[in-house]
Amino acid sequence: MRIRKGLLRPVLALLLCTLFSAAFTIKANAETESTRIVTMPGGQDLTVMFSFDRENVDITFISPSGSRISRGDEGLEFAEGELWSTYRISEAEEGPWQVEYDKGANSEIQYSILEESYGLWIQYVRQDRVDGENLTVSFQTDCESGDVRYNYELWAVNSEDSSMSDIISSGSARANQEETVTASLSSLNSGRYILRLEVSSREGDAEIFDSVTGEEFDFINKELPPAMQGGRLYLDMGNHTCTLNWQDAKDYGDKSYKVIVSGGSGEIYHGELDSSVTDTTIVYPTDETVLRISLSCKKKSLWSEPLVWELDLQNGEILRTWTAEVTGEGQMAVEYAVSGESVLSLSVNGETGQFLLKDSGLLGVSLQQGQNQIYGEFEGEGGVIYVLDELIYYDALPPEIVLYDNLDGKTFYEDYVDIIGTVGGGSLSVNGEEFALGEQGEFCYRLSLSPGENVAELKATDSNGNVSVQVLTLYRGDSFAGGRAGQVLREFLPLIGALFTSLLVILLALLFMRKREKKASVKGAAAGKKTLAKWVCAAAVLGILEAGCVWGYVRYSLFVRSVKYLETAENSISKAAGYLWVKKAFGAGAIGGLVLFVLSLVIVIVLAKRKKGADREQ
């Protein structure tokens, strides 16, 4: 690891700091530790080296005024190696300094304050000449302590692709004198490079070093492997993917492949793939307008010349559709643009057709109700395969309008009626007026009624433009017996009559039973009396049930016309529908009970006549 040049003088003071620095041990007994390390005079740099026994951890410095300084903050320089790190704070604040850290896996952390009396730094690095694949470089590194040997590495850094950077020379040299080396460039790919020199020396437990960047130079490697042949690019503009496939590229590469995808805003993807991989898919940004895709293989430690595709996604060749994944249109429009002529192979739900493409235009593709699988491709310039791969759902069914009460053709005697139901998605309008639906598509619309005929047109439209219409004809009748009371009397007159008839018959039956019991006690006709009594009781029970059903029907009929019911429907359409169902159940019970009651009444009358005849004979 390396320390930047600003750290060189204090870090390389390690030889003398053994005489002028104090070594301390920080016991890491808690998750977070803090300790005071030094009191600084004003205007000096604070340089501290930490050593760890298991793993490197981050250190936070706390200044005398309470400021917290950690790695990445302005004014703090940092370098680290295996189980050590060095921090330098420029012009440290005067007063006592502390450090804080999380211990991690360490059992103890040691630190040393380094004095500024020792340094190692690069004076210069320059290119002398380029001779074929050889580059001659001169440099000098100085050290204040005199006779010191250091190690150096001379790097050629590719200015476009850092993965193609390499060490072109390394060794050791003596400080304070010029060193000239001849570096071999044979391991480099063709390209533009920047020269960089890194020097280091190890003194005790610390590694001290410097680095500097030199001049740029161009290099062409004549031994570079040629570009791959047989690689294919599949571009899917609808899904914004590009797929590279080099399965048919025979006898290329012995270690790995490299794929780089760049756009107008910079690099999108950069990856090295194992030799066993023969294809890869990259997703590019939806707003990208240009793409540059390169494919290289490594052979004999050198990357081949890249196989490059440059694509203009706006003004170049095109194959795409603007149809959404769910549509209400019966046709899908396929947009294309080609250079010259090309043949489009298009498959729709398994049926394939061929289309000759020229210049640019649109193709109409018919869709069937439900899911449609569309796949098409044509080969454009440079071996690029343009792909259309879409799964589109064609929704041709209109939304369903379901009413909880069949109101069509009915007559009402109030100023309004509530239309309650659900719509299967989309929006609803009543007589052209938009009406908001609930979360589940439920609605409760209050329609004002005028005397005579009233028409309500319910129009539902889904997100795909499908429309369904339901027309209701409702009638507003004249008032009967005065307003709401007259309406109730008119609507429920049959049931009310049945109720009073039932009560009257029950009363008469009870009186009749009482008289017959007296005669039976005198004459001893106990058997006939019991049979008659049973049927009279049955008729009475049926009459009571009939009265209850009539009462329930009237009660719920009045409730579903009230404001309270409207509020219930607005809060819960299912609960409102339940009230309608109960109302219908009571109505059906009233009708059925009336039939049974009349039948039992007939049987009572017949038995009573027979009993009367038997009494006369006795």
C-alpha positions as CSV (number, residue, x, y, z in Angstrom):
1,M,0.0,0.0,0.0
2,R,1.1,3.6,-0.5
3,I,1.1,7.0,1.3
4,R,0.6,10.1,-0.8
5,K,3.4,12.5,-1.4
6,G,2.1,14.9,1.3
7,L,2.7,12.1,3.9
8,L,6.2,11.2,2.8
9,R,8.3,13.4,5.0
10,P,6.4,12.6,8.3
11,V,6.0,8.9,7.5
12,L,9.6,8.3,6.5
13,A,10.7,9.8,9.8
14,L,10.2,6.4,11.2
15,L,13.9,5.8,11.6
16,L,14.3,8.8,13.9
17,C,10.8,8.6,15.5
18,T,12.0,5.6,17.5
19,L,14.1,8.2,19.4
20,F,11.5,11.0,19.5
21,S,8.1,9.3,19.6
22,A,6.2,7.5,22.3
23,A,4.6,4.1,21.7
24,F,1.4,3.4,23.5
25,T,-1.1,0.5,23.6
26,I,-4.8,1.1,23.4
27,K,-6.7,-1.7,25.0
28,A,-9.8,-2.4,23.0
29,N,-12.1,-3.7,25.8
30,A,-15.4,-2.2,24.5
31,E,-17.3,-1.8,21.3
32,T,-16.3,1.9,21.0
33,E,-13.1,3.3,22.6
34,S,-11.8,6.8,22.9
35,T,-8.5,8.0,24.3
36,R,-6.4,11.1,24.4
37,I,-3.2,10.7,22.3
38,V,-1.3,14.0,22.2
39,T,-1.3,17.7,23.0
40,M,-0.3,19.6,19.9
41,P,1.5,23.0,19.7
42,G,0.0,25.4,17.2
43,G,0.8,25.4,13.5
44,Q,2.2,21.8,13.2
45,D,1.0,18.7,11.3
46,L,-0.3,15.7,13.4
47,T,0.9,12.3,11.9
48,V,-0.2,9.1,13.7
49,M,0.5,5.5,12.7
50,F,-1.8,2.7,14.0
51,S,-1.1,-1.0,14.0
52,F,-3.7,-3.8,14.5
53,D,-3.5,-7.4,15.5
54,R,-6.4,-8.8,13.4
55,E,-8.0,-6.3,11.1
56,N,-7.8,-2.7,10.0
57,V,-10.5,-0.4,11.5
58,D,-11.4,3.3,10.8
59,I,-10.1,5.9,13.2
60,T,-12.0,9.1,14.1
61,F,-10.0,12.1,15.4
62,I,-11.6,14.5,17.9
63,S,-10.0,18.0,17.9
64,P,-9.6,20.2,21.1
65,S,-12.7,22.2,20.0
66,G,-14.7,19.0,19.6
67,S,-14.7,18.7,15.8
68,R,-14.8,15.1,14.5
69,I,-12.4,14.3,11.6
70,S,-12.4,10.9,9.8
71,R,-11.3,9.4,6.5
72,G,-12.4,11.4,3.5
73,D,-12.7,14.7,5.3
74,E,-10.9,17.8,4.1
75,G,-7.5,18.3,5.7
76,L,-6.9,14.6,6.5
77,E,-4.5,12.4,4.5
78,F,-4.6,8.6,4.8
79,A,-2.7,5.5,3.8
80,E,-2.9,1.9,5.0
81,G,-1.3,-1.5,4.5
82,E,-1.7,-4.9,6.0
83,L,-2.7,-4.4,9.7
84,W,-1.5,-0.8,9.7
85,S,-2.8,2.7,8.7
86,T,-1.3,6.2,8.9
87,Y,-3.2,9.5,9.2
88,R,-1.9,13.0,8.8
89,I,-3.9,16.2,9.8
90,S,-2.4,19.3,8.3
91,E,-1.9,22.3,10.7
92,A,-3.5,20.5,13.6
93,E,-5.4,22.6,16.1
94,E,-3.5,23.5,19.2
95,G,-4.4,21.6,22.3
96,P,-5.3,18.0,23.4
97,W,-6.4,15.5,20.6
98,Q,-8.4,12.3,21.1
99,V,-9.1,9.3,18.8
100,E,-12.3,7.1,18.7
101,Y,-12.8,3.8,17.0
102,D,-14.8,0.5,17.0
103,K,-12.5,-2.3,18.0
104,G,-13.7,-4.8,15.5
105,A,-11.9,-8.2,15.9
106,N,-8.8,-6.6,17.5
107,S,-7.8,-7.4,21.0
108,E,-5.5,-4.3,21.1
109,I,-4.5,-1.3,18.9
110,Q,-1.1,0.4,19.1
111,Y,-0.3,3.9,17.8
112,S,2.8,6.1,17.4
113,I,3.2,9.8,16.9
114,L,5.5,10.4,13.9
115,E,7.9,13.4,13.9
116,E,8.6,15.4,10.7
117,S,12.3,14.7,10.3
118,Y,12.5,12.0,7.6
119,G,11.2,11.8,4.1
120,L,11.2,10.0,0.7
121,W,9.9,11.7,-2.5
122,I,10.1,11.5,-6.3
123,Q,11.9,14.4,-7.9
124,Y,11.0,13.6,-11.5
125,V,10.1,10.9,-14.0
126,R,10.6,11.4,-17.8
127,Q,10.5,9.4,-21.0
128,D,13.8,9.4,-22.9
129,R,12.9,7.5,-26.1
130,V,10.6,4.8,-27.6
131,D,12.3,2.1,-29.6
132,G,9.8,-0.4,-31.0
133,E,8.4,-2.2,-28.0
134,N,10.9,-0.7,-25.6
135,L,10.5,2.6,-23.6
136,T,13.5,4.2,-21.8
137,V,12.6,6.1,-18.6
138,S,14.7,8.2,-16.2
139,F,13.7,9.2,-12.7
140,Q,15.1,10.2,-9.3
141,T,13.9,9.7,-5.8
142,D,15.5,11.6,-2.8
143,C,15.7,10.8,0.9
144,E,16.9,13.2,3.6
145,S,18.6,10.4,5.6
146,G,21.2,9.7,2.8
147,D,22.0,6.2,1.7
148,V,18.6,4.5,1.4
149,R,17.5,1.8,-1.1
150,Y,13.9,1.8,-2.3
151,N,11.7,-0.4,-4.5
152,Y,10.0,1.0,-7.6
153,E,7.2,0.0,-10.0
154,L,6.8,1.7,-13.4
155,W,3.2,1.5,-14.6
156,A,1.6,2.1,-18.0
157,V,-2.0,3.1,-17.3
158,N,-4.5,2.9,-20.2
159,S,-6.3,6.2,-20.4
160,E,-9.5,4.6,-21.7
161,D,-9.6,1.2,-20.0
162,S,-7.9,0.8,-16.7
163,S,-8.2,-3.0,-16.9
164,M,-5.5,-2.9,-19.7
165,S,-3.0,-1.2,-17.4
166,D,0.2,-3.1,-16.5
167,I,3.6,-2.9,-14.8
168,I,6.2,-2.5,-17.5
169,S,9.3,-2.4,-15.2
170,S,10.1,-2.9,-11.5
171,G,13.2,-3.3,-9.3
172,S,15.2,-1.4,-6.6
173,A,17.3,1.8,-6.8
174,R,19.3,4.0,-4.5
175,A,18.0,7.4,-3.3
176,N,19.4,10.8,-4.2
177,Q,20.6,9.7,-7.7
178,E,19.1,9.3,-11.1
179,E,18.0,5.9,-12.3
180,T,17.5,4.9,-16.0
181,V,15.5,1.8,-17.0
182,T,14.4,0.3,-20.2
183,A,10.8,-1.0,-20.0
184,S,9.2,-3.6,-22.3
185,L,5.8,-2.6,-23.8
186,S,5.2,-6.1,-25.3
187,S,2.5,-6.9,-22.7
188,L,0.4,-3.8,-23.6
189,N,-2.5,-3.6,-25.9
190,S,-2.6,-0.8,-28.5
191,G,-3.8,2.4,-27.0
192,R,-3.0,5.7,-25.2
193,Y,-1.1,5.3,-21.9
194,I,0.0,7.5,-19.0
195,L,3.3,6.7,-17.3
196,R,3.2,6.4,-13.5
197,L,6.1,5.8,-11.1
198,E,5.5,4.3,-7.6
199,V,8.4,4.0,-5.1
200,S,8.4,2.5,-1.6
201,S,10.6,1.5,1.3
202,R,9.9,-0.4,4.4
203,E,11.3,0.8,7.7
204,G,10.3,-1.2,10.7
205,D,6.6,-1.8,10.7
206,A,5.7,1.0,8.3
207,E,5.8,1.1,4.5
208,I,6.7,4.6,3.2
209,F,6.3,5.5,-0.4
210,D,5.5,8.1,-3.1
211,S,4.0,8.1,-6.5
212,V,3.9,10.5,-9.5
213,T,2.3,10.6,-12.9
214,G,4.4,11.2,-16.0
215,E,3.8,11.9,-19.6
216,E,1.3,10.3,-22.0
217,F,2.3,8.2,-24.9
218,D,0.7,6.2,-27.7
219,F,1.6,2.6,-28.4
220,I,0.7,0.2,-31.2
221,N,1.3,-3.5,-30.5
222,K,1.9,-5.2,-33.8
223,E,1.6,-8.6,-32.2
224,L,-2.0,-7.9,-31.0
225,P,-4.5,-10.7,-31.8
226,P,-7.0,-9.7,-34.5
227,A,-10.6,-8.9,-33.7
228,M,-13.0,-11.7,-33.2
229,Q,-15.0,-13.1,-36.1
230,G,-18.5,-14.6,-35.6
231,G,-19.8,-12.5,-32.7
232,R,-23.4,-11.4,-33.1
233,L,-25.3,-8.6,-31.4
234,Y,-29.1,-8.8,-30.7
235,L,-30.7,-5.4,-30.0
236,D,-34.2,-5.3,-28.4
237,M,-35.3,-1.7,-28.4
238,G,-38.6,-2.4,-26.7
239,N,-37.0,-4.0,-23.6
240,H,-33.8,-1.9,-23.8
241,T,-31.4,-4.8,-23.9
242,C,-28.4,-5.7,-26.1
243,T,-27.3,-9.4,-26.1
244,L,-23.9,-10.5,-27.3
245,N,-23.4,-14.0,-28.5
246,W,-20.0,-15.4,-29.6
247,Q,-20.8,-19.1,-29.5
248,D,-19.9,-19.5,-33.2
249,A,-16.6,-17.6,-32.8
250,K,-14.2,-20.6,-32.9
251,D,-10.7,-20.8,-31.5
252,Y,-10.7,-17.4,-29.9
253,G,-9.4,-16.6,-26.4
254,D,-7.9,-18.9,-23.9
255,K,-8.7,-17.1,-20.6
256,S,-11.5,-14.6,-20.7
257,Y,-13.7,-12.2,-22.8
258,K,-14.3,-8.5,-22.2
259,V,-17.5,-6.6,-22.9
260,I,-17.7,-2.8,-22.7
261,V,-21.0,-0.9,-23.4
262,S,-20.9,2.9,-23.5
263,G,-23.6,5.5,-24.2
264,G,-23.7,9.2,-24.6
265,S,-23.5,9.8,-20.9
266,G,-20.6,7.4,-20.3
267,E,-19.8,3.8,-19.6
268,I,-22.8,1.6,-19.0
269,Y,-21.2,-1.8,-18.5
270,H,-17.6,-3.1,-18.2
271,G,-17.1,-6.8,-17.5
272,E,-14.7,-9.7,-18.0
273,L,-16.2,-13.1,-18.5
274,D,-14.8,-16.5,-18.1
275,S,-13.8,-18.5,-21.2
276,S,-16.8,-20.9,-20.6
277,V,-19.3,-18.0,-21.1
278,T,-20.5,-17.5,-24.7
279,D,-23.2,-14.8,-24.3
280,T,-24.3,-12.0,-22.1
281,T,-27.2,-9.5,-21.9
282,I,-26.9,-5.9,-20.8
283,V,-29.8,-3.5,-20.0
284,Y,-29.2,0.1,-21.2
285,P,-31.0,3.2,-19.9
286,T,-34.3,4.0,-21.6
287,D,-33.2,7.6,-22.4
288,E,-30.0,6.5,-24.2
289,T,-29.7,7.7,-27.8
290,V,-26.4,6.1,-28.8
291,L,-24.5,2.9,-27.9
292,R,-21.0,1.7,-28.5
293,I,-20.5,-2.0,-27.8
294,S,-17.1,-3.8,-27.9
295,L,-16.2,-7.4,-27.5
296,S,-12.5,-8.6,-27.0
297,C,-10.9,-11.9,-26.1
298,K,-7.7,-12.5,-24.3
299,K,-5.1,-14.7,-26.1
300,K,-1.5,-15.2,-25.0
301,S,-2.0,-12.5,-22.2
302,L,-3.1,-9.9,-24.7
303,W,-6.5,-8.6,-25.4
304,S,-7.5,-8.8,-29.1
305,E,-8.5,-5.8,-31.1
306,P,-12.2,-5.1,-30.1
307,L,-15.1,-6.1,-32.3
308,V,-17.1,-2.9,-32.2
309,W,-20.7,-2.0,-32.9
310,E,-21.8,1.7,-32.9
311,L,-25.5,2.3,-32.9
312,D,-27.7,5.4,-33.3
313,L,-30.9,4.6,-31.5
314,Q,-32.7,7.7,-32.8
315,N,-31.8,8.1,-36.4
316,G,-30.4,4.7,-37.3
317,E,-32.1,1.4,-37.9
318,I,-35.2,0.7,-35.8
319,L,-37.5,-2.1,-34.9
320,R,-40.0,-1.4,-32.1
321,T,-43.7,-0.8,-31.1
322,W,-45.4,1.9,-29.1
323,T,-48.3,-0.4,-28.2
324,A,-48.7,-0.8,-24.4
325,E,-48.6,-4.2,-22.7
326,V,-52.4,-4.0,-22.3
327,T,-54.4,-2.4,-25.0
328,G,-58.0,-2.0,-26.2
329,E,-56.9,-1.6,-29.9
330,G,-57.3,-4.6,-32.2
331,Q,-54.1,-3.8,-34.0
332,M,-50.5,-3.3,-33.0
333,A,-48.3,-0.9,-34.9
334,V,-44.7,-2.0,-35.6
335,E,-42.3,0.8,-36.4
336,Y,-39.2,0.1,-38.5
337,A,-36.3,1.8,-40.3
338,V,-33.7,0.0,-42.3
339,S,-30.7,0.9,-44.4
340,G,-31.5,-0.3,-47.9
341,E,-33.6,-3.5,-47.8
342,S,-34.1,-6.2,-45.2
343,V,-36.6,-9.0,-44.5
344,L,-38.5,-9.0,-41.3
345,S,-39.6,-12.4,-39.9
346,L,-42.6,-11.8,-37.7
347,S,-44.4,-14.4,-35.6
348,V,-47.8,-13.7,-33.9
349,N,-49.1,-16.4,-31.6
350,G,-47.1,-19.0,-33.5
351,E,-48.0,-17.9,-37.0
352,T,-45.0,-16.6,-38.9
353,G,-44.8,-14.3,-41.9
354,Q,-42.1,-12.6,-44.0
355,F,-42.1,-8.8,-44.8
356,L,-39.8,-7.0,-47.1
357,L,-38.7,-3.7,-45.4
358,K,-37.5,-0.6,-47.2
359,D,-36.5,2.7,-45.7
360,S,-38.9,3.3,-42.8
361,G,-42.6,2.9,-42.0
362,L,-45.2,1.1,-39.9
363,L,-46.7,-2.4,-40.1
364,G,-50.1,-3.2,-38.7
365,V,-50.4,-6.5,-36.8
366,S,-53.8,-7.9,-35.9
367,L,-54.3,-9.0,-32.3
368,Q,-56.7,-11.6,-30.9
369,Q,-58.6,-11.3,-27.6
370,G,-56.4,-12.1,-24.7
371,Q,-52.7,-12.7,-24.6
372,N,-50.6,-12.2,-27.8
373,Q,-47.0,-13.4,-28.2
374,I,-45.1,-11.3,-30.8
375,Y,-41.6,-12.0,-31.9
376,G,-39.8,-10.5,-34.9
377,E,-36.3,-9.9,-36.1
378,F,-34.3,-8.6,-39.1
379,E,-30.6,-8.3,-39.7
380,G,-29.3,-4.8,-40.2
381,E,-25.9,-3.3,-41.0
382,G,-22.8,-4.7,-39.3
383,G,-24.4,-8.0,-38.4
384,V,-26.8,-6.4,-35.8
385,I,-30.0,-8.4,-35.3
386,Y,-32.9,-6.1,-34.4
387,V,-35.4,-7.9,-32.2
388,L,-39.0,-7.3,-31.3
389,D,-40.1,-9.5,-28.4
390,E,-43.4,-8.4,-26.8
391,L,-46.2,-10.0,-24.8
392,I,-49.4,-7.9,-25.4
393,Y,-52.8,-8.4,-23.9
394,Y,-55.7,-7.3,-26.1
395,D,-58.7,-6.4,-24.0
396,A,-61.8,-6.2,-26.2
397,L,-64.4,-6.9,-23.5
398,P,-66.4,-3.9,-22.2
399,P,-66.7,-3.4,-18.4
400,E,-69.8,-5.0,-16.8
401,I,-72.4,-2.9,-15.0
402,V,-74.1,-4.8,-12.2
403,L,-77.1,-3.3,-10.4
404,Y,-78.2,-4.7,-7.0
405,D,-81.9,-3.9,-7.7
406,N,-83.6,-4.1,-11.0
407,L,-85.1,-0.6,-11.3
408,D,-86.0,-0.6,-15.0
409,G,-89.7,-0.1,-15.7
410,K,-90.6,0.5,-12.1
411,T,-92.8,3.4,-10.8
412,F,-91.7,5.5,-7.8
413,Y,-93.6,8.1,-5.7
414,E,-90.7,10.1,-4.4
415,D,-88.5,12.9,-5.8
416,Y,-85.5,10.6,-6.2
417,V,-84.3,7.0,-6.5
418,D,-80.9,5.5,-5.6
419,I,-79.2,3.5,-8.3
420,I,-76.7,1.1,-6.6
421,G,-74.3,-1.3,-8.2
422,T,-70.7,-2.0,-9.3
423,V,-68.6,-1.4,-12.5
424,G,-65.9,-3.8,-13.5
425,G,-63.1,-1.2,-13.6
426,G,-62.7,2.1,-15.5
427,S,-65.1,5.1,-15.0
428,L,-68.8,5.7,-14.9
429,S,-71.1,8.5,-16.2
430,V,-74.8,8.8,-15.6
431,N,-76.6,10.9,-18.3
432,G,-73.2,12.3,-19.3
433,E,-72.2,13.3,-15.7
434,E,-69.0,11.7,-14.5
435,F,-69.4,9.8,-11.2
436,A,-66.6,8.7,-8.9
437,L,-66.4,4.9,-8.2
438,G,-65.2,3.3,-4.9
439,E,-62.1,1.2,-4.6
440,Q,-63.9,-2.0,-5.7
441,G,-65.8,-0.2,-8.5
442,E,-69.0,0.3,-6.4
443,F,-71.3,3.3,-6.8
444,C,-74.5,4.7,-5.4
445,Y,-76.0,7.4,-7.6
446,R,-79.1,9.4,-6.5
447,L,-81.2,10.2,-9.5
448,S,-83.8,13.0,-9.3
449,L,-87.2,12.0,-10.7
450,S,-89.6,14.2,-12.6
451,P,-93.3,13.4,-13.1
452,G,-93.8,10.8,-15.7
453,E,-91.0,9.0,-17.6
454,N,-87.4,9.3,-16.5
455,V,-84.4,7.8,-18.4
456,A,-81.0,7.1,-16.8
457,E,-78.1,6.2,-19.1
458,L,-75.2,4.4,-17.3
459,K,-72.0,4.5,-19.4
460,A,-68.9,2.6,-18.2
461,T,-65.5,3.0,-19.9
462,D,-62.4,1.0,-19.0
463,S,-58.8,2.1,-19.3
464,N,-58.5,0.5,-22.8
465,G,-61.5,2.5,-24.2
466,N,-64.0,-0.3,-24.1
467,V,-67.6,1.0,-23.4
468,S,-70.7,-0.6,-22.1
469,V,-74.1,1.2,-21.7
470,Q,-77.2,0.3,-19.7
471,V,-80.4,2.4,-20.0
472,L,-83.0,2.4,-17.2
473,T,-86.6,3.8,-17.7
474,L,-88.2,4.8,-14.4
475,Y,-91.6,6.4,-13.8
476,R,-92.6,9.0,-11.3
477,G,-96.3,8.4,-10.2
478,D,-98.8,10.8,-8.9
479,S,-99.2,11.1,-5.1
480,F,-101.7,8.7,-3.6
481,A,-103.6,9.5,-0.4
482,G,-101.3,12.4,0.2
483,G,-97.5,12.2,-0.2
484,R,-95.3,9.6,1.4
485,A,-98.1,8.1,3.6
486,G,-100.1,7.6,0.4
487,Q,-97.2,6.0,-1.4
488,V,-96.6,3.6,1.5
489,L,-100.4,2.7,1.7
490,R,-100.5,2.1,-2.0
491,E,-97.4,0.0,-2.3
492,F,-98.1,-2.1,0.8
493,L,-101.9,-2.2,0.7
494,P,-102.2,-5.9,-0.3
495,L,-99.8,-6.9,2.5
496,I,-101.5,-4.7,5.0
497,G,-104.8,-6.2,4.1
498,A,-103.5,-9.7,4.5
499,L,-102.1,-8.7,7.9
500,F,-105.5,-7.4,9.2
501,T,-107.3,-10.4,7.6
502,S,-104.9,-12.8,9.4
503,L,-105.4,-11.0,12.7
504,L,-109.2,-11.0,12.2
505,V,-109.3,-14.7,11.4
506,I,-107.1,-15.6,14.4
507,L,-109.5,-13.7,16.7
508,L,-112.6,-15.3,15.2
509,A,-110.9,-18.7,15.4
510,L,-110.2,-18.3,19.1
511,L,-113.8,-17.3,19.8
512,F,-115.0,-20.2,17.8
513,M,-112.8,-22.6,19.7
514,R,-114.1,-21.3,22.9
515,K,-117.7,-21.9,22.0
516,R,-117.0,-25.3,20.6
517,E,-115.1,-26.4,23.7
518,K,-118.3,-25.7,25.8
519,K,-120.4,-27.8,23.5
520,A,-117.8,-30.6,23.4
521,S,-117.7,-30.7,27.2
522,V,-121.4,-31.2,27.4
523,K,-121.6,-33.8,24.6
524,G,-118.2,-35.4,25.2
525,A,-116.8,-34.9,21.7
526,A,-113.2,-34.7,22.9
527,A,-111.6,-36.4,19.8
528,G,-113.1,-33.9,17.3
529,K,-112.3,-31.0,19.5
530,K,-108.6,-32.0,19.6
531,T,-108.2,-32.2,15.9
532,L,-110.0,-29.0,15.3
533,A,-108.0,-27.3,18.0
534,K,-104.7,-28.4,16.4
535,W,-105.5,-26.9,13.1
536,V,-106.8,-23.7,14.7
537,C,-103.4,-23.4,16.5
538,A,-101.6,-24.1,13.2
539,A,-103.6,-21.4,11.5
540,A,-102.9,-19.0,14.4
541,V,-99.1,-19.7,14.2
542,L,-99.1,-19.2,10.4
543,G,-101.0,-16.0,10.9
544,I,-98.5,-14.7,13.3
545,L,-95.6,-15.6,11.0
546,E,-97.4,-13.9,8.1
547,A,-97.8,-10.8,10.2
548,G,-94.1,-10.8,11.1
549,C,-93.0,-11.2,7.4
550,V,-95.3,-8.3,6.4
551,W,-94.0,-6.2,9.2
552,G,-90.3,-7.0,8.2
553,Y,-91.0,-6.3,4.5
554,V,-92.6,-2.9,5.2
555,R,-89.8,-2.0,7.7
556,Y,-86.9,-2.8,5.3
557,S,-88.8,-1.2,2.3
558,L,-89.0,2.0,4.2
559,F,-85.4,1.8,5.3
560,V,-83.9,1.3,1.8
561,R,-85.6,4.6,0.8
562,S,-84.1,6.5,3.7
563,V,-81.1,8.8,3.9
564,K,-79.6,6.5,6.4
565,Y,-79.5,3.7,3.9
566,L,-77.8,6.0,1.4
567,E,-75.1,6.7,3.9
568,T,-74.8,3.0,4.5
569,A,-74.4,2.4,0.8
570,E,-71.7,5.0,0.5
571,N,-69.7,3.3,3.3
572,S,-70.2,-0.3,2.3
573,I,-71.9,-1.4,-0.9
574,S,-72.0,-5.0,0.2
575,K,-73.8,-4.2,3.4
576,A,-76.3,-2.1,1.4
577,A,-76.9,-5.0,-0.9
578,G,-77.5,-7.2,2.1
579,Y,-80.4,-5.0,3.2
580,L,-81.9,-5.4,-0.2
581,W,-81.6,-9.2,0.0
582,V,-83.3,-9.2,3.5
583,K,-86.2,-7.1,2.1
584,K,-86.7,-9.5,-0.7
585,A,-86.6,-12.5,1.7
586,F,-89.3,-10.9,3.9
587,G,-91.4,-10.3,0.8
588,A,-91.1,-13.9,-0.3
589,G,-91.9,-15.1,3.3
590,A,-95.1,-12.9,3.3
591,I,-96.4,-14.4,0.1
592,G,-95.6,-17.9,1.1
593,G,-97.0,-17.5,4.6
594,L,-100.2,-16.1,3.1
595,V,-100.7,-19.2,1.0
596,L,-100.1,-21.5,3.9
597,F,-102.3,-19.5,6.2
598,V,-105.3,-19.5,3.7
599,L,-104.8,-23.3,3.3
600,S,-104.9,-23.9,7.0
601,L,-107.9,-21.6,7.4
602,V,-109.8,-23.7,4.8
603,I,-109.0,-26.9,6.7
604,V,-110.3,-25.3,10.0
605,I,-113.5,-24.3,8.4
606,V,-114.1,-27.8,6.9
607,L,-113.4,-29.5,10.3
608,A,-115.7,-27.0,12.0
609,K,-118.6,-27.9,9.7
610,R,-118.0,-31.6,10.2
611,K,-118.0,-31.1,13.9
612,K,-121.2,-29.1,13.8
613,G,-122.9,-31.8,11.8
614,A,-121.8,-34.5,14.2
615,D,-123.1,-32.6,17.2
616,R,-126.6,-32.2,15.6
617,E,-126.8,-36.0,15.0
618,Q,-126.1,-36.6,18.7
